[in-house]
Amino acid sequence: MTRLALLPLLALAACAAPQPKQAEAPVSQPPLAREAARIVPQRAFSQIDYLLVDKSERMMIGYAGGHPVKVWRGLQFGDQPQGHKQFEGDERTPEGRYVIEGRNPGSAYHLSLKISYPAPADREFARQYGRSPGGDIFLHGQPNGLPFGRVPGDWTDGCIALSNDEIEELWRIVPDGTVIEIRP
């Protein structure tokens, strides 16, 4: 009998007005890395026009025309991977918006794409402390002469390291001037 008494209540609950949906994020903003990582790219692309690095997820997402089209996982960072790079020698990877401003085919690592760190704000912050912000931050492959595979763990001085195959792919599809956003 108790079950029968609940039936009218369940029927009333089913007729209740639907709850309003929460506002969706603006379309112009790229989705968070965790969300984009679930997207299986179905779009053809020849080059990337935006890179989003999520340090906590050790992942980089390439966008073309505002849509995520490629995900790279297992990124390696500076010896001190948490926090924004502030000073030369702190072995942190910068956080913020930068651009790919050049490439070095003769790098000590298997190819490298230069990131425009330090930005003016980075220089000003370091200047206030009488320090250098550092520089020479790159997306790059593994050390030249490494017999195989990858150096384990975080090992750079603040750069973002990928496998040699991955940096070769980035070399082909990421033009100079591409925005790279590095998030904590």
N, C-alpha and C positions, 0 to 999 in steps of 0.2 A: 504494500500500500504506500510506503514511503516513496518508492520509485514513481508511482503514478502521480503523486503529489508534485513531484519535480518536473513532470512533463510540461505543464502550463508555463512554468517559469522559464524553461529552456526555449519554448516557443516564443515567449516575449523577448528574450535576449537575442534571438535570431532576427527579430524584426527591428531591433534598435538601430538608430541612425549610425552609419559608418563613421569612424573617427577620421578627422581631417588628416591628410598626409602632411608630413613635414616638408618644408621647402627644400628643393634639391639644390645642390651646389651649382654655381654658374657653369655653363658649358665651356666657357673660354679657359677655365682653370683645368690643368691636367688632373686626373684622378690621383688619389694617394697611391703610393707604390704598392701597397698590399692589394688594393683593388685592381690596379693595372696588371699585376702579376697573374691574376686569375683570367685575364682576357687572352684568348688564343688568337694571335694575329691572323686575320683572314684577308688582309689588304696587301696588294703588291706595292712595293716601294723601291726606289732606286737610291734614295739618300735620306738621311735623318736630318730634321731641322730643329730638334730640341732633345736634350738629354736630361734625364732626371735621375740623380743618384740618391739612394736611400742608404745611408751608412749603417743604420741599425739593422736593416734587412740584408745588407751586403749585396745590393742589387742595383742595376742600372737599367732604365727603360728608355728606349729610343722611340721618338714620336716623328711621324710624318703627316703633315697636314692636320695637326691637332689630334691625331689618333695614335695610341700606342701600337707599335708594329714589331718591336723586338725587345726581349728581356735577356740580360746577362746576369748571371748569379755567381756568387762566390768571390766577389771583389776582395782585394787585399789593400790595406791602407797603411798609414804610418804606424810606427811602433806604439804610439799613443793614439788609438783610433777615436776615442771619445773627446768631444769638444772641438771648437773652431780653432784653426791655426791662428796664432797671435804673433809669435816671434820665430825668428830663424833658429833652428835647432830644437824646437819643441816637439818635433816628430809627429805633429798632428796634421790631419788632412783638412783643408779649409772647408767652410760651409758658406753657402750664399750663391748668388748668381754671377756667373762669369761667362766668358766665351772661349771657344777654341781659337787660339790666335796664331797657330803655326804648327809645323810638323818637323820632326827630325829623323830622317832616314838613317843617320849615322849615330844614333843614340847608343849609350852603353847598355841599353835594354832593347829588346826586340821591337823596334819602332816606337815612336812616342808622339803624342799630340799635346801641345802646350796649352795649359789652362791659364787664363789671364790674371791669376792671383799674383801679386796683391792688387786689390782695387784701391781707389783713393781712401776709402774709409779704413781699410786695413793698414795702409801706410800711416794715416793720422793716428790711429790707435797706438801703433808701435812707437811712433815719434814721441807721443806723450810720456812714454816710459824710457825714452832715450835708447831704444832698441831698434833693430832691423826686423821688418815683418817676414823676411825670407823671400823666397821666390823659387823659380824653376820647378813649378808643380806641373806634373804631366799625367796623362793617361798613358800607360806604357805596358809592354809585355814583360817577360821574365828576363833575368840577366843574360847577356850574350855569353855563350860558352857553357851555359847550364846544360849538362848532358841530356836531361829529359825532364818532362813534367813541370812542376811548379815548386818554387821555394815555399815551404810550409809557413802558415801563420801570417801575421802582419809584419812586414819587414821593410817597408819603404821609409823615406824620411818625410813623408807627407803626400806622396803621389798616390794614384789609384792604379794598382797593377791588375792585369788580366792575363789570361793564357796568351801564348803567341798567336794561336789561331784567331782568338777573339780580337786582338789588336790589329791583326791583318784585315779582318772584316771591317772594323771601325775605320781604319785608314782609307778603305775604299768608299765608305758610305757617309762619312762625317766630314763635310767641307769646313774650311776655315770660316770663322764667323758664327758657327753654330753655338747657340746658348746652351750652357751646362749649369744646371741648378743642383747644388749639393746640399742635401738635408741631413739633419742629425739622425 
